[in-house]
């Protein structure tokens, strides 16, 4: 079953690294500066933390930006991103890992692949470990305890500490800024806007995920602000092919 032709990327997807190089062990997505968004670096100043674990999600929550269909066994996602123009391939498959049946999210790159083993329960998505195959090397890491990589329904201003996939072992504060209408090469859609800051290197990241339409649950774009670079780096998902086995 074919999903769509133009632009998707789930929350666990391709990623950007501070040197503008794509890393096999990194996993988050990319964004274009030319898209219609406002200047962003200081938006967190007046944001208040909210606790919503016991409340039903509101219409403005991030629940609409999670698409469970993107994690079905056999789903293959081939994405094309701008800046630089790059094609990525992701595969979802059910596997036994750490004595559990989990979804293996595979990021395929020339020379090898990197997998993250995830499960969704009680409103959170957890990572149980990683497996890397690259240029003849094979490395498996099983986490002592599951690590949060996503909270499915967050309210505007709510933050969660989540596993930093780029620097294994660290956690990153991840904040949901709220809904925002974005315009990209794929059209105008309501989206979820997320913010994070890496206290280790000072990199600030803004990302947007489609909350509606044919690309629901797919990461649309990302902008990263680097401390020593006045010009932010960004890229946008411009095409995608998603197939279900």
N, C-alpha and C positions, 0 to 999 in steps of 0.2 A: 504494500500500500504506500503510495507516494504522498508525502505531506505537502510540500510547497516548493516554489521555485526560488524565491528571493530572500534571504536574510533571516537566519535564526542562529541562536547559540544559547544553550541553557546556562543556568547559574554555574554549573560545573562545566567549564568549557575551555576555550583557548585562552592564552594569557600574554600579558605584556611584561617586559622586564626593564629595569631602570636604564640599561644601556641601549635601549631600542632594539635589542636582540631577543628572539623568542627562545625560551628555555624549555628543555624537555621536562624538567621537574617543576615548572610553573604551570598554573592552570586557570586563569581568570579572563577577560576578553579585551577588545580593542575599539577605539572611537575617533570620529573625525571632528576637527575643530570647527569646520565650516557649518556644522549643524546648528539649528536655532536653540541655543541655550545661553544663559546669562553668565557673567564672570562668577567663579565659584569659590576661590580659596578660603574666604572668611565666613561662609554660610553657617558654619557650626557654632558660631559665637553665642547665639541665643537659643540653641536647641536644648530642650529639656528631656531627660531620660524618662521613659514611661514603662510601667510594668503591666503587661496585658495577658499573662499566661492563663488567667482564669476567665477572661472575657471572650465573647464571641467576636470574630473579626469584623471590623467596620467596613463600609464600602470603600474607604480610602486605604485599607490595609494592603500589605504586599502579597496577600494570598493569591490574587489574580495573576501574579507574575511567576507563579510556580506551575509548571505543566507536567503532570506525572506521565503523560504519553511520551515525553522525551527520554524517559528512563526505562522504557519497555525493552524486554529481551529482543535483541536482533536489530534494534534501531541503528542506522548508520547516518551520520551527519557529515556532509562535506561543505565547508564554509570558505568563502572568499572575502578577505579583508583588505581594506585600503591602508596605505601608509605604514609599512610598505605593502605593495600588492602581493598578497600571500594566500595560498590555499592550504587549509588544514582539514584533516579527516578525524572524526571521532566515532567510536563504536561503543554501543551499550550491550552488555551481555550478562546473563546470570551465571555466577560462578560460586563455588565453595571456597571460602577464604576465612581463616581464623575460626574454623569449625561452624561457620554460618553460611547461609545462602544469601549472597549479596549481589548488588549490581556493580559490575566492573565498568567504569568509565575509562575508555582507552583513548589516549591522545596519540595519534600516529604521526611520526615525523621521519624524514629521510634518515636512515641510520638506526632507527629503533622506535620504541614506544614507551609511554609512561602511563600507568594505570592507577586509578584511585578507586578503592572499594567502598561503596556507600550503601546506606540503608536509611529509610525514612520511617520514623515512628514518633508518636506523641507530639506531633507538630514541629519536629526538628529533623534535619538531615545530618547524619553522622558519617564520619570517615573511620574505617577500621584498619586501614593500612595502605601501602603503596607497593607497586612492582615496576621496576625499570629494566628495560632491555635496550641497551645502546652500545653499538659498535663492539659486539661480542661480550659485553659485561651484562651480568644478571644480578639484580639486587632486590630483595624482598624485605619490607619493613612491616611488622605487625605492631600496632600501637598497644601499649599496656591497657589502655581503656579507650573507648570510642571518643572521638573529638568532634565537636560541633562544627559543621561547615556552613549551615544555613538554618535559619528559623523561618518556617513557611509563612506565617502570618504575623507581620510586624506592623505596629501602628506608627504614624509619622512622629519622628523624634526618638523612637525606641532604638536602643543599641544592644548588641549581643557580642560576646567575645567568641571568636571563631578561629579555627585552625588556619594558620597562614600557610597556604600550599607552596608558596615560593621559598619560604624558609622553614622547612620541616622542624617541628618541635616548638615553634613560637605561636603565640596567639595574637590576633589583631582585633581591635575594636571596630565593629562593622555597624553602621548606622543607617536606618531607613529615613530618608529626607521627606518622602511623601510622593504623591502623584504629580506628574508633569507631562504636558503635551509636548512631544518632540517631532521635528520634521527631519527626515533623512532621505537618502536616495530612494528608499522604499515607501515613502509616503509619510503622512502625519498620523500618529497614534498616541493614545494615552500610555504612559510608561511609569515604572517605579524607579525612583532616583535613589541610589545608594552612595554612601560616603565612607571612606576609611583613611586612616593615617597610620603609617608605620613609624613608631617612635624610635626605632633603631636607626633608620636612615632619613627620616623626615619626609618621605614620599607621600603625597596626598593623592588619593584616587577617587574619581567620580565615575560611576557606571550607571547605565540605564538599561532596563529590561522591559520589553513590550508587555503591556497588561491587557491587550485586547487584539482582536483581528487575527489574521492568518499567522502571525508571528508570536502569538501569546506564549510567554515563558522563555523567549529567546533574548539573549543579550544583544542590544542594538549598537551600543557604542561605549567608549571609555575615554576618559581624559586623565592624564597623570601629570602632576606638578612636581618637579624636582628642585630641591633646595638651591643648587648651584646653576640652575638653568632658568632664565626669566621666561622663556617660551615653553608653554606646556606641550606635551606630546599627546596626540590623540589619533584615533582611527575608528573606522566605521565598518560594520558588516555590510557588504554590498550584494552578496548573493549566497544562496545555500541550496543544497539538495539533500532532502531528508527522506529516507526510505525505511520501511518496516518490513522485516522478514516475512 
